[in-house]
């Protein structure tokens, strides 16, 4: 697996993020979807990575700098062909290492509360994330689960 910073211009990543947004809107009310589109993911406070095996995209994720010590994981997604192959775990560990190297003390995330998101919640819990209250600009809502990890 090759993890690299991505400029979000390739057709493969555009397709994966389109699928990601479609799924988010299919399982959550629009006002409870916090997934970012391509333009938002290109902002300077976000680093976006993709995972590849040769020329096949396996997954993606981003780290948003909330401040100098706190980051947020965004747009974590594995392709359907790459699920259950350790891609998400590998990418998550990579991002946590990068966050620590940037001097961050905490990394948080928002994910969904419905069954569709159960594998994501399990992955994060397995990697030391614990449920917490809303952070940054989030507000408490029944469709969100907030999690954080001290680095």
N, CA, C and O atoms as a GROMACS GRO file, in nm:
protein
  604
    1UNK      N    1   0.084  -0.119   0.000
    1UNK     CA    2   0.000   0.000   0.000
    1UNK      C    3   0.088   0.124   0.000
    1UNK      O    4   0.186   0.133   0.074
    2UNK      N    5   0.051   0.218  -0.084
    2UNK     CA    6   0.122   0.344  -0.095
    2UNK      C    7   0.027   0.457  -0.053
    2UNK      O    8  -0.076   0.480  -0.117
    3UNK      N    9   0.062   0.527   0.053
    3UNK     CA   10  -0.018   0.640   0.101
    3UNK      C   11   0.051   0.767   0.057
    3UNK      O   12   0.172   0.784   0.076
    4UNK      N   13  -0.027   0.858  -0.003
    4UNK     CA   14   0.034   0.983  -0.050
    4UNK      C   15  -0.066   1.098  -0.040
    4UNK      O   16  -0.187   1.079  -0.044
    5UNK      N   17  -0.010   1.218  -0.029
    5UNK     CA   18  -0.093   1.337  -0.033
    5UNK      C   19  -0.149   1.348  -0.173
    5UNK      O   20  -0.079   1.326  -0.272
    6UNK      N   21  -0.277   1.383  -0.182
    6UNK     CA   22  -0.348   1.386  -0.309
    6UNK      C   23  -0.399   1.527  -0.336
    6UNK      O   24  -0.440   1.598  -0.244
    7UNK      N   25  -0.396   1.568  -0.462
    7UNK     CA   26  -0.446   1.701  -0.500
    7UNK      C   27  -0.595   1.702  -0.533
    7UNK      O   28  -0.650   1.807  -0.567
    8UNK      N   29  -0.660   1.588  -0.524
    8UNK     CA   30  -0.804   1.574  -0.547
    8UNK      C   31  -0.847   1.606  -0.690
    8UNK      O   32  -0.962   1.643  -0.713
    9UNK      N   33  -0.757   1.591  -0.785
    9UNK     CA   34  -0.790   1.620  -0.925
    9UNK      C   35  -0.814   1.495  -1.009
    9UNK      O   36  -0.869   1.506  -1.119
   10UNK      N   37  -0.776   1.378  -0.960
   10UNK     CA   38  -0.790   1.255  -1.039
   10UNK      C   39  -0.934   1.206  -1.044
   10UNK      O   40  -1.011   1.228  -0.951
   11UNK      N   41  -0.972   1.141  -1.154
   11UNK     CA   42  -1.109   1.092  -1.168
   11UNK      C   43  -1.145   0.985  -1.064
   11UNK      O   44  -1.260   0.976  -1.023
   12UNK      N   45  -1.048   0.904  -1.022
   12UNK     CA   46  -1.076   0.798  -0.924
   12UNK      C   47  -1.120   0.859  -0.791
   12UNK      O   48  -1.219   0.814  -0.732
   13UNK      N   49  -1.048   0.959  -0.745
   13UNK     CA   50  -1.082   1.018  -0.615
   13UNK      C   51  -1.212   1.098  -0.625
   13UNK      O   52  -1.291   1.099  -0.530
   14UNK      N   53  -1.235   1.163  -0.737
   14UNK     CA   54  -1.362   1.235  -0.754
   14UNK      C   55  -1.479   1.138  -0.746
   14UNK      O   56  -1.580   1.169  -0.684
   15UNK      N   57  -1.465   1.020  -0.808
   15UNK     CA   58  -1.571   0.919  -0.805
   15UNK      C   59  -1.591   0.865  -0.663
   15UNK      O   60  -1.705   0.851  -0.619
   16UNK      N   61  -1.484   0.836  -0.592
   16UNK     CA   62  -1.495   0.784  -0.456
   16UNK      C   63  -1.562   0.885  -0.364
   16UNK      O   64  -1.647   0.849  -0.283
   17UNK      N   65  -1.525   1.012  -0.377
   17UNK     CA   66  -1.586   1.115  -0.292
   17UNK      C   67  -1.731   1.140  -0.330
   17UNK      O   68  -1.812   1.172  -0.243
   18UNK      N   69  -1.766   1.126  -0.456
   18UNK     CA   70  -1.906   1.137  -0.499
   18UNK      C   71  -1.987   1.025  -0.434
   18UNK      O   72  -2.095   1.051  -0.381
   19UNK      N   73  -1.936   0.903  -0.436
   19UNK     CA   74  -2.003   0.789  -0.372
   19UNK      C   75  -2.017   0.814  -0.222
   19UNK      O   76  -2.121   0.785  -0.162
   20UNK      N   77  -1.911   0.867  -0.162
   20UNK     CA   78  -1.911   0.896  -0.018
   20UNK      C   79  -2.024   0.994   0.016
   20UNK      O   80  -2.103   0.969   0.108
   21UNK      N   81  -2.032   1.103  -0.057
   21UNK     CA   82  -2.136   1.203  -0.030
   21UNK      C   83  -2.276   1.146  -0.055
   21UNK      O   84  -2.368   1.172   0.021
   22UNK      N   85  -2.291   1.068  -0.161
   22UNK     CA   86  -2.422   1.006  -0.190
   22UNK      C   87  -2.465   0.916  -0.076
   22UNK      O   88  -2.581   0.918  -0.034
   23UNK      N   89  -2.372   0.836  -0.024
   23UNK     CA   90  -2.404   0.748   0.089
   23UNK      C   91  -2.441   0.829   0.213
   23UNK      O   92  -2.536   0.794   0.284
   24UNK      N   93  -2.367   0.937   0.240
   24UNK     CA   94  -2.395   1.017   0.359
   24UNK      C   95  -2.537   1.074   0.352
   24UNK      O   96  -2.610   1.072   0.451
   25UNK      N   97  -2.575   1.126   0.236
   25UNK     CA   98  -2.709   1.184   0.221
   25UNK      C   99  -2.818   1.076   0.217
   25UNK      O  100  -2.934   1.105   0.246
   26UNK      N  101  -2.782   0.955   0.182
   26UNK     CA  102  -2.881   0.846   0.178
   26UNK      C  103  -2.915   0.795   0.317
   26UNK      O  104  -3.026   0.745   0.338
   27UNK      N  105  -2.823   0.806   0.413
   27UNK     CA  106  -2.845   0.747   0.546
   27UNK      C  107  -2.865   0.850   0.657
   27UNK      O  108  -2.899   0.813   0.769
   28UNK      N  109  -2.844   0.978   0.627
   28UNK     CA  110  -2.859   1.082   0.730
   28UNK      C  111  -2.937   1.200   0.674
   28UNK      O  112  -2.932   1.227   0.554
   29UNK      N  113  -3.010   1.270   0.760
   29UNK     CA  114  -3.077   1.392   0.712
   29UNK      C  115  -2.973   1.493   0.663
   29UNK      O  116  -2.862   1.499   0.716
   30UNK      N  117  -3.009   1.571   0.564
   30UNK     CA  118  -2.914   1.666   0.503
   30UNK      C  119  -2.849   1.757   0.606
   30UNK      O  120  -2.730   1.786   0.595
   31UNK      N  121  -2.924   1.802   0.705
   31UNK     CA  122  -2.867   1.893   0.805
   31UNK      C  123  -2.770   1.824   0.900
   31UNK      O  124  -2.702   1.890   0.979
   32UNK      N  125  -2.762   1.692   0.892
   32UNK     CA  126  -2.670   1.615   0.977
   32UNK      C  127  -2.557   1.551   0.897
   32UNK      O  128  -2.488   1.463   0.948
   33UNK      N  129  -2.538   1.595   0.774
   33UNK     CA  130  -2.428   1.545   0.691
   33UNK      C  131  -2.316   1.650   0.696
   33UNK      O  132  -2.334   1.765   0.656
   34UNK      N  133  -2.202   1.608   0.746
   34UNK     CA  134  -2.088   1.698   0.762
   34UNK      C  135  -1.971   1.661   0.672
   34UNK      O  136  -1.862   1.716   0.687
   35UNK      N  137  -1.993   1.569   0.579
   35UNK     CA  138  -1.889   1.531   0.483
   35UNK      C  139  -1.860   1.651   0.394
   35UNK      O  140  -1.950   1.728   0.358
   36UNK      N  141  -1.734   1.667   0.358
   36UNK     CA  142  -1.691   1.781   0.278
   36UNK      C  143  -1.687   1.746   0.130
   36UNK      O  144  -1.658   1.633   0.092
   37UNK      N  145  -1.717   1.845   0.046
   37UNK     CA  146  -1.706   1.825  -0.098
   37UNK      C  147  -1.563   1.854  -0.143
   37UNK      O  148  -1.478   1.890  -0.062
   38UNK      N  149  -1.537   1.838  -0.272
   38UNK     CA  150  -1.401   1.856  -0.325
   38UNK      C  151  -1.345   1.994  -0.293
   38UNK      O  152  -1.230   2.005  -0.250
   39UNK      N  153  -1.424   2.098  -0.314
   39UNK     CA  154  -1.375   2.234  -0.290
   39UNK      C  155  -1.335   2.253  -0.144
   39UNK      O  156  -1.231   2.311  -0.115
   40UNK      N  157  -1.416   2.205  -0.052
   40UNK     CA  158  -1.386   2.219   0.090
   40UNK      C  159  -1.263   2.139   0.130
   40UNK      O  160  -1.186   2.183   0.215
   41UNK      N  161  -1.244   2.022   0.068
   41UNK     CA  162  -1.127   1.940   0.100
   41UNK      C  163  -0.996   1.999   0.048
   41UNK      O  164  -0.889   1.957   0.090
   42UNK      N  165  -1.005   2.096  -0.042
   42UNK     CA  166  -0.885   2.160  -0.098
   42UNK      C  167  -0.839   2.281  -0.018
   42UNK      O  168  -0.742   2.346  -0.055
   43UNK      N  169  -0.908   2.313   0.091
   43UNK     CA  170  -0.871   2.429   0.171
   43UNK      C  171  -0.736   2.406   0.238
   43UNK      O  172  -0.700   2.292   0.266
   44UNK      N  173  -0.661   2.514   0.264
   44UNK     CA  174  -0.524   2.499   0.316
   44UNK      C  175  -0.512   2.438   0.454
   44UNK      O  176  -0.404   2.391   0.491
   45UNK      N  177  -0.619   2.436   0.532
   45UNK     CA  178  -0.611   2.377   0.666
   45UNK      C  179  -0.638   2.226   0.664
   45UNK      O  180  -0.649   2.163   0.770
   46UNK      N  181  -0.648   2.168   0.544
   46UNK     CA  182  -0.677   2.025   0.530
   46UNK      C  183  -0.566   1.958   0.449
   46UNK      O  184  -0.526   2.007   0.344
   47UNK      N  185  -0.519   1.844   0.500
   47UNK     CA  186  -0.428   1.757   0.425
   47UNK      C  187  -0.508   1.634   0.388
   47UNK      O  188  -0.573   1.573   0.472
   48UNK      N  189  -0.503   1.598   0.260
   48UNK     CA  190  -0.582   1.488   0.208
   48UNK      C  191  -0.491   1.380   0.154
   48UNK      O  192  -0.401   1.407   0.073
   49UNK      N  193  -0.512   1.256   0.198
   49UNK     CA  194  -0.431   1.143   0.155
   49UNK      C  195  -0.516   1.040   0.080
   49UNK      O  196  -0.636   1.026   0.107
   50UNK      N  197  -0.454   0.971  -0.011
   50UNK     CA  198  -0.515   0.855  -0.074
   50UNK      C  199  -0.423   0.735  -0.056
   50UNK      O  200  -0.302   0.749  -0.037
   51UNK      N  201  -0.483   0.617  -0.062
   51UNK     CA  202  -0.410   0.491  -0.050
   51UNK      C  203  -0.424   0.418  -0.184
   51UNK      O  204  -0.533   0.404  -0.238
   52UNK      N  205  -0.311   0.372  -0.234
   52UNK     CA  206  -0.308   0.307  -0.365
   52UNK      C  207  -0.236   0.173  -0.356
   52UNK      O  208  -0.147   0.154  -0.273
   53UNK      N  209  -0.276   0.081  -0.442
   53UNK     CA  210  -0.201  -0.041  -0.467
   53UNK      C  211  -0.178  -0.041  -0.617
   53UNK      O  212  -0.268  -0.069  -0.696
   54UNK      N  213  -0.054  -0.009  -0.654
   54UNK     CA  214  -0.019   0.016  -0.794
   54UNK      C  215  -0.108   0.129  -0.846
   54UNK      O  216  -0.101   0.240  -0.793
   55UNK      N  217  -0.191   0.106  -0.946
   55UNK     CA  218  -0.274   0.214  -0.999
   55UNK      C  219  -0.420   0.205  -0.953
   55UNK      O  220  -0.507   0.269  -1.011
   56UNK      N  221  -0.446   0.125  -0.848
   56UNK     CA  222  -0.583   0.109  -0.798
   56UNK      C  223  -0.600   0.188  -0.668
   56UNK      O  224  -0.527   0.166  -0.571
   57UNK      N  225  -0.697   0.279  -0.667
   57UNK     CA  226  -0.731   0.355  -0.547
   57UNK      C  227  -0.799   0.262  -0.447
   57UNK      O  228  -0.893   0.190  -0.483
   58UNK      N  229  -0.751   0.263  -0.323
   58UNK     CA  230  -0.809   0.179  -0.218
   58UNK      C  231  -0.889   0.258  -0.116
   58UNK      O  232  -0.984   0.206  -0.057
   59UNK      N  233  -0.852   0.385  -0.095
   59UNK     CA  234  -0.922   0.463   0.006
   59UNK      C  235  -0.866   0.603   0.019
   59UNK      O  236  -0.772   0.641  -0.050
   60UNK      N  237  -0.927   0.678   0.110
   60UNK     CA  238  -0.884   0.816   0.132
   60UNK      C  239  -0.923   0.861   0.272
   60UNK      O  240  -1.005   0.799   0.339
   61UNK      N  241  -0.862   0.971   0.314
   61UNK     CA  242  -0.896   1.037   0.440
   61UNK      C  243  -0.826   1.172   0.444
   61UNK      O  244  -0.728   1.195   0.372
   62UNK      N  245  -0.877   1.259   0.530
   62UNK     CA  246  -0.819   1.392   0.544
   62UNK      C  247  -0.800   1.425   0.691
   62UNK      O  248  -0.865   1.368   0.779
   63UNK      N  249  -0.709   1.518   0.716
   63UNK     CA  250  -0.688   1.572   0.850
   63UNK      C  251  -0.704   1.723   0.842
   63UNK      O  252  -0.630   1.791   0.771
   64UNK      N  253  -0.802   1.773   0.915
   64UNK     CA  254  -0.827   1.917   0.920
   64UNK      C  255  -0.764   1.971   1.048
   64UNK      O  256  -0.787   1.916   1.156
   65UNK      N  257  -0.687   2.077   1.037
   65UNK     CA  258  -0.628   2.141   1.154
   65UNK      C  259  -0.731   2.235   1.215
   65UNK      O  260  -0.763   2.339   1.157
   66UNK      N  261  -0.782   2.199   1.331
   66UNK     CA  262  -0.876   2.287   1.400
   66UNK      C  263  -0.802   2.399   1.470
   66UNK      O  264  -0.847   2.513   1.474
   67UNK      N  265  -0.687   2.365   1.526
   67UNK     CA  266  -0.591   2.461   1.581
   67UNK      C  267  -0.457   2.389   1.589
   67UNK      O  268  -0.446   2.276   1.542
   68UNK      N  269  -0.358   2.451   1.645
   68UNK     CA  270  -0.223   2.393   1.642
   68UNK      C  271  -0.212   2.260   1.717
   68UNK      O  272  -0.118   2.184   1.694
   69UNK      N  273  -0.306   2.232   1.807
   69UNK     CA  274  -0.297   2.110   1.887
   69UNK      C  275  -0.411   2.013   1.866
   69UNK      O  276  -0.414   1.906   1.928
   70UNK      N  277  -0.507   2.048   1.779
   70UNK     CA  278  -0.626   1.965   1.765
   70UNK      C  279  -0.658   1.946   1.616
   70UNK      O  280  -0.674   2.043   1.543
   71UNK      N  281  -0.668   1.821   1.574
   71UNK     CA  282  -0.704   1.789   1.437
   71UNK      C  283  -0.834   1.712   1.431
   71UNK      O  284  -0.878   1.654   1.530
   72UNK      N  285  -0.894   1.712   1.313
   72UNK     CA  286  -1.018   1.639   1.290
   72UNK      C  287  -1.003   1.551   1.166
   72UNK      O  288  -0.961   1.598   1.061
   73UNK      N  289  -1.038   1.425   1.179
   73UNK     CA  290  -1.037   1.334   1.065
   73UNK      C  291  -1.165   1.357   0.985
   73UNK      O  292  -1.275   1.361   1.040
   74UNK      N  293  -1.149   1.372   0.854
   74UNK     CA  294  -1.261   1.396   0.762
   74UNK      C  295  -1.252   1.298   0.646
   74UNK      O  296  -1.143   1.250   0.611
   75UNK      N  297  -1.365   1.269   0.586
   75UNK     CA  298  -1.374   1.196   0.459
   75UNK      C  299  -1.297   1.064   0.456
   75UNK      O  300  -1.234   1.030   0.356
   76UNK      N  301  -1.303   0.990   0.565
   76UNK     CA  302  -1.241   0.858   0.570
   76UNK      C  303  -1.330   0.763   0.491
   76UNK      O  304  -1.448   0.746   0.522
   77UNK      N  305  -1.272   0.702   0.390
   77UNK     CA  306  -1.351   0.614   0.301
   77UNK      C  307  -1.261   0.508   0.239
   77UNK      O  308  -1.148   0.537   0.199
   78UNK      N  309  -1.312   0.387   0.232
   78UNK     CA  310  -1.244   0.278   0.164
   78UNK      C  311  -1.330   0.237   0.046
   78UNK      O  312  -1.453   0.236   0.056
   79UNK      N  313  -1.268   0.204  -0.066
   79UNK     CA  314  -1.346   0.157  -0.181
   79UNK      C  315  -1.412   0.025  -0.145
   79UNK      O  316  -1.363  -0.048  -0.058
   80UNK      N  317  -1.522  -0.006  -0.209
   80UNK     CA  318  -1.592  -0.131  -0.178
   80UNK      C  319  -1.504  -0.252  -0.206
   80UNK      O  320  -1.512  -0.351  -0.133
   81UNK      N  321  -1.420  -0.247  -0.308
   81UNK     CA  322  -1.331  -0.358  -0.341
   81UNK      C  323  -1.222  -0.379  -0.237
   81UNK      O  324  -1.166  -0.488  -0.227
   82UNK      N  325  -1.191  -0.275  -0.160
   82UNK     CA  326  -1.080  -0.283  -0.064
   82UNK      C  327  -1.126  -0.301   0.080
   82UNK      O  328  -1.042  -0.305   0.170
   83UNK      N  329  -1.255  -0.314   0.103
   83UNK     CA  330  -1.305  -0.326   0.240
   83UNK      C  331  -1.262  -0.457   0.303
   83UNK      O  332  -1.249  -0.560   0.237
   84UNK      N  333  -1.239  -0.449   0.433
   84UNK     CA  334  -1.200  -0.564   0.516
   84UNK      C  335  -1.061  -0.617   0.479
   84UNK      O  336  -1.033  -0.736   0.496
   85UNK      N  337  -0.975  -0.528   0.428
   85UNK     CA  338  -0.839  -0.567   0.392
   85UNK      C  339  -0.734  -0.487   0.470
   85UNK      O  340  -0.616  -0.492   0.438
   86UNK      N  341  -0.779  -0.414   0.573
   86UNK     CA  342  -0.686  -0.339   0.656
   86UNK      C  343  -0.649  -0.201   0.605
   86UNK      O  344  -0.564  -0.134   0.662
   87UNK      N  345  -0.713  -0.158   0.497
   87UNK     CA  346  -0.681  -0.027   0.438
   87UNK      C  347  -0.713   0.085   0.536
   87UNK      O  348  -0.629   0.172   0.560
   88UNK      N  349  -0.832   0.084   0.593
   88UNK     CA  350  -0.874   0.191   0.684
   88UNK      C  351  -0.785   0.196   0.808
   88UNK      O  352  -0.746   0.304   0.852
   89UNK      N  353  -0.753   0.080   0.864
   89UNK     CA  354  -0.665   0.077   0.982
   89UNK      C  355  -0.527   0.133   0.951
   89UNK      O  356  -0.471   0.210   1.029
   90UNK      N  357  -0.474   0.093   0.837
   90UNK     CA  358  -0.341   0.142   0.796
   90UNK      C  359  -0.343   0.293   0.776
   90UNK      O  360  -0.253   0.363   0.822
   91UNK      N  361  -0.444   0.342   0.707
   91UNK     CA  362  -0.455   0.485   0.682
   91UNK      C  363  -0.477   0.563   0.811
   91UNK      O  364  -0.418   0.669   0.830
   92UNK      N  365  -0.560   0.512   0.899
   92UNK     CA  366  -0.585   0.579   1.026
   92UNK      C  367  -0.456   0.591   1.108
   92UNK      O  368  -0.427   0.697   1.163
   93UNK      N  369  -0.380   0.482   1.116
   93UNK     CA  370  -0.253   0.487   1.190
   93UNK      C  371  -0.157   0.588   1.127
   93UNK      O  372  -0.086   0.660   1.198
   94UNK      N  373  -0.155   0.594   0.997
   94UNK     CA  374  -0.070   0.689   0.925
   94UNK      C  375  -0.109   0.834   0.961
   94UNK      O  376  -0.023   0.917   0.989
   95UNK      N  377  -0.238   0.862   0.958
   95UNK     CA  378  -0.285   0.997   0.989
   95UNK      C  379  -0.255   1.034   1.133
   95UNK      O  380  -0.215   1.147   1.160
   96UNK      N  381  -0.274   0.942   1.225
   96UNK     CA  382  -0.243   0.970   1.366
   96UNK      C  383  -0.095   1.001   1.385
   96UNK      O  384  -0.059   1.090   1.462
   97UNK      N  385  -0.010   0.928   1.314
   97UNK     CA  386   0.134   0.956   1.319
   97UNK      C  387   0.165   1.095   1.263
   97UNK      O  388   0.244   1.170   1.321
   98UNK      N  389   0.103   1.128   1.152
   98UNK     CA  390   0.123   1.260   1.091
   98UNK      C  391   0.074   1.372   1.184
   98UNK      O  392   0.140   1.475   1.198
   99UNK      N  393  -0.040   1.352   1.247
   99UNK     CA  394  -0.094   1.451   1.340
   99UNK      C  395   0.002   1.474   1.456
   99UNK      O  396   0.026   1.588   1.497
  100UNK      N  397   0.056   1.366   1.508
  100UNK     CA  398   0.152   1.376   1.619
  100UNK      C  399   0.277   1.451   1.574
  100UNK      O  400   0.329   1.535   1.648
  101UNK      N  401   0.326   1.422   1.454
  101UNK     CA  402   0.444   1.491   1.402
  101UNK      C  403   0.418   1.640   1.382
  101UNK      O  404   0.511   1.720   1.390
  102UNK      N  405   0.293   1.678   1.357
  102UNK     CA  406   0.256   1.819   1.342
  102UNK      C  407   0.241   1.888   1.477
  102UNK      O  408   0.216   2.009   1.482
  103UNK      N  409   0.255   1.814   1.585
  103UNK     CA  410   0.244   1.870   1.719
  103UNK      C  411   0.104   1.868   1.778
  103UNK      O  412   0.079   1.930   1.881
  104UNK      N  413   0.014   1.798   1.714
  104UNK     CA  414  -0.122   1.789   1.766
  104UNK      C  415  -0.125   1.699   1.888
  104UNK      O  416  -0.054   1.599   1.895
  105UNK      N  417  -0.210   1.735   1.984
  105UNK     CA  418  -0.225   1.655   2.105
  105UNK      C  419  -0.352   1.572   2.102
  105UNK      O  420  -0.363   1.471   2.173
  106UNK      N  421  -0.449   1.613   2.021
  106UNK     CA  422  -0.577   1.542   2.012
  106UNK      C  423  -0.622   1.536   1.868
  106UNK      O  424  -0.600   1.629   1.790
  107UNK      N  425  -0.688   1.426   1.834
  107UNK     CA  426  -0.754   1.412   1.704
  107UNK      C  427  -0.897   1.368   1.734
  107UNK      O  428  -0.920   1.274   1.810
  108UNK      N  429  -0.990   1.437   1.672
  108UNK     CA  430  -1.132   1.408   1.693
  108UNK      C  431  -1.198   1.378   1.559
  108UNK      O  432  -1.139   1.396   1.453
  109UNK      N  433  -1.322   1.332   1.566
  109UNK     CA  434  -1.398   1.305   1.445
  109UNK      C  435  -1.545   1.303   1.476
  109UNK      O  436  -1.587   1.287   1.591
  110UNK      N  437  -1.622   1.318   1.371
  110UNK     CA  438  -1.768   1.302   1.377
  110UNK      C  439  -1.802   1.192   1.280
  110UNK      O  440  -1.757   1.192   1.165
  111UNK      N  441  -1.883   1.098   1.325
  111UNK     CA  442  -1.933   0.992   1.238
  111UNK      C  443  -2.081   0.973   1.268
  111UNK      O  444  -2.134   1.035   1.360
  112UNK      N  445  -2.146   0.889   1.193
  112UNK     CA  446  -2.288   0.871   1.209
  112UNK      C  447  -2.325   0.774   1.320
  112UNK      O  448  -2.244   0.691   1.362
  113UNK      N  449  -2.448   0.788   1.367
  113UNK     CA  450  -2.498   0.702   1.475
  113UNK      C  451  -2.578   0.583   1.425
  113UNK      O  452  -2.604   0.490   1.501
  114UNK      N  453  -2.618   0.584   1.298
  114UNK     CA  454  -2.702   0.475   1.246
  114UNK      C  455  -2.616   0.352   1.212
  114UNK      O  456  -2.493   0.360   1.209
  115UNK      N  457  -2.681   0.241   1.188
  115UNK     CA  458  -2.612   0.112   1.166
  115UNK      C  459  -2.511   0.118   1.052
  115UNK      O  460  -2.408   0.050   1.060
  116UNK      N  461  -2.536   0.195   0.949
  116UNK     CA  462  -2.443   0.208   0.836
  116UNK      C  463  -2.302   0.242   0.884
  116UNK      O  464  -2.204   0.197   0.824
  117UNK      N  465  -2.291   0.320   0.991
  117UNK     CA  466  -2.162   0.367   1.040
  117UNK      C  467  -2.101   0.277   1.148
  117UNK      O  468  -1.995   0.310   1.202
  118UNK      N  469  -2.165   0.166   1.181
  118UNK     CA  470  -2.114   0.077   1.287
  118UNK      C  471  -1.971   0.031   1.260
  118UNK      O  472  -1.890   0.031   1.352
  119UNK      N  473  -1.935  -0.009   1.137
  119UNK     CA  474  -1.796  -0.049   1.113
  119UNK      C  475  -1.697   0.065   1.138
  119UNK      O  476  -1.587   0.041   1.188
  120UNK      N  477  -1.734   0.187   1.105
  120UNK     CA  478  -1.646   0.301   1.130
  120UNK      C  479  -1.628   0.323   1.280
  120UNK      O  480  -1.516   0.341   1.328
  121UNK      N  481  -1.739   0.321   1.354
  121UNK     CA  482  -1.729   0.341   1.499
  121UNK      C  483  -1.643   0.232   1.563
  121UNK      O  484  -1.564   0.259   1.653
  122UNK      N  485  -1.658   0.109   1.515
  122UNK     CA  486  -1.578  -0.003   1.567
  122UNK      C  487  -1.430   0.018   1.537
  122UNK      O  488  -1.345  -0.004   1.623
  123UNK      N  489  -1.399   0.061   1.415
  123UNK     CA  490  -1.260   0.088   1.377
  123UNK      C  491  -1.198   0.195   1.468
  123UNK      O  492  -1.088   0.177   1.519
  124UNK      N  493  -1.270   0.304   1.488
  124UNK     CA  494  -1.216   0.413   1.570
  124UNK      C  495  -1.198   0.369   1.715
  124UNK      O  496  -1.096   0.400   1.776
  125UNK      N  497  -1.296   0.298   1.771
  125UNK     CA  498  -1.285   0.251   1.909
  125UNK      C  499  -1.167   0.155   1.924
  125UNK      O  500  -1.093   0.162   2.022
  126UNK      N  501  -1.149   0.068   1.827
  126UNK     CA  502  -1.038  -0.028   1.829
  126UNK      C  503  -0.902   0.044   1.828
  126UNK      O  504  -0.803  -0.009   1.878
  127UNK      N  505  -0.901   0.164   1.773
  127UNK     CA  506  -0.777   0.241   1.763
  127UNK      C  507  -0.766   0.350   1.871
  127UNK      O  508  -0.690   0.445   1.857
  128UNK      N  509  -0.843   0.334   1.978
  128UNK     CA  510  -0.826   0.420   2.095
  128UNK      C  511  -0.912   0.546   2.099
  128UNK      O  512  -0.894   0.628   2.189
  129UNK      N  513  -1.003   0.562   2.006
  129UNK     CA  514  -1.093   0.678   2.011
  129UNK      C  515  -1.205   0.648   2.111
  129UNK      O  516  -1.254   0.536   2.122
  130UNK      N  517  -1.243   0.752   2.184
  130UNK     CA  518  -1.351   0.742   2.281
  130UNK      C  519  -1.458   0.844   2.248
  130UNK      O  520  -1.429   0.952   2.196
  131UNK      N  521  -1.582   0.809   2.278
  131UNK     CA  522  -1.690   0.904   2.254
  131UNK      C  523  -1.672   1.028   2.340
  131UNK      O  524  -1.622   1.021   2.452
  132UNK      N  525  -1.712   1.141   2.284
  132UNK     CA  526  -1.700   1.270   2.352
  132UNK      C  527  -1.818   1.356   2.310
  132UNK      O  528  -1.903   1.314   2.232
  133UNK      N  529  -1.823   1.476   2.361
  133UNK     CA  530  -1.925   1.571   2.320
  133UNK      C  531  -1.886   1.639   2.191
  133UNK      O  532  -1.777   1.617   2.139
  134UNK      N  533  -1.976   1.722   2.139
  134UNK     CA  534  -1.945   1.797   2.018
  134UNK      C  535  -1.821   1.884   2.037
  134UNK      O  536  -1.794   1.932   2.147
  135UNK      N  537  -1.748   1.905   1.931
  135UNK     CA  538  -1.628   1.988   1.932
  135UNK      C  539  -1.636   2.083   1.814
  135UNK      O  540  -1.724   2.071   1.729
  136UNK      N  541  -1.543   2.177   1.809
  136UNK     CA  542  -1.538   2.277   1.702
  136UNK      C  543  -1.677   2.340   1.686
  136UNK      O  544  -1.734   2.388   1.784
  137UNK      N  545  -1.732   2.341   1.564
  137UNK     CA  546  -1.861   2.406   1.539
  137UNK      C  547  -1.980   2.309   1.541
  137UNK      O  548  -2.091   2.347   1.505
  138UNK      N  549  -1.956   2.187   1.583
  138UNK     CA  550  -2.064   2.088   1.586
  138UNK      C  551  -2.160   2.115   1.701
  138UNK      O  552  -2.125   2.176   1.801
  139UNK      N  553  -2.282   2.067   1.684
  139UNK     CA  554  -2.382   2.069   1.790
  139UNK      C  555  -2.433   1.926   1.809
  139UNK      O  556  -2.429   1.845   1.717
  140UNK      N  557  -2.480   1.898   1.927
  140UNK     CA  558  -2.533   1.766   1.958
  140UNK      C  559  -2.653   1.738   1.867
  140UNK      O  560  -2.744   1.820   1.855
  141UNK      N  561  -2.654   1.620   1.805
  141UNK     CA  562  -2.770   1.577   1.726
  141UNK      C  563  -2.775   1.425   1.730
  141UNK      O  564  -2.672   1.360   1.748
  142UNK      N  565  -2.893   1.367   1.712
  142UNK     CA  566  -2.908   1.222   1.727
  142UNK      C  567  -2.843   1.140   1.615
  142UNK      O  568  -2.832   1.018   1.627
  143UNK      N  569  -2.801   1.204   1.507
  143UNK     CA  570  -2.741   1.132   1.396
  143UNK      C  571  -2.589   1.135   1.398
  143UNK      O  572  -2.525   1.080   1.308
  144UNK      N  573  -2.530   1.199   1.499
  144UNK     CA  574  -2.384   1.211   1.507
  144UNK      C  575  -2.330   1.143   1.631
  144UNK      O  576  -2.391   1.144   1.738
  145UNK      N  577  -2.212   1.085   1.615
  145UNK     CA  578  -2.132   1.034   1.726
  145UNK      C  579  -1.999   1.107   1.716
  145UNK      O  580  -1.936   1.109   1.611
  146UNK      N  581  -1.957   1.168   1.826
  146UNK     CA  582  -1.830   1.241   1.831
  146UNK      C  583  -1.730   1.156   1.908
  146UNK      O  584  -1.762   1.099   2.012
  147UNK      N  585  -1.609   1.149   1.855
  147UNK     CA  586  -1.505   1.068   1.918
  147UNK      C  587  -1.374   1.146   1.918
  147UNK      O  588  -1.351   1.231   1.832
  148UNK      N  589  -1.289   1.115   2.016
  148UNK     CA  590  -1.160   1.183   2.024
  148UNK      C  591  -1.055   1.087   2.076
  148UNK      O  592  -1.085   0.986   2.139
  149UNK      N  593  -0.930   1.122   2.048
  149UNK     CA  594  -0.816   1.042   2.094
  149UNK      C  595  -0.704   1.138   2.130
  149UNK      O  596  -0.669   1.227   2.053
  150UNK      N  597  -0.647   1.118   2.247
  150UNK     CA  598  -0.528   1.193   2.287
  150UNK      C  599  -0.408   1.124   2.225
  150UNK      O  600  -0.397   1.001   2.227
  151UNK      N  601  -0.317   1.205   2.169
  151UNK     CA  602  -0.198   1.146   2.105
  151UNK      C  603  -0.081   1.139   2.201
  151UNK      O  604   0.027   1.093   2.164
   0.00000   0.00000   0.00000
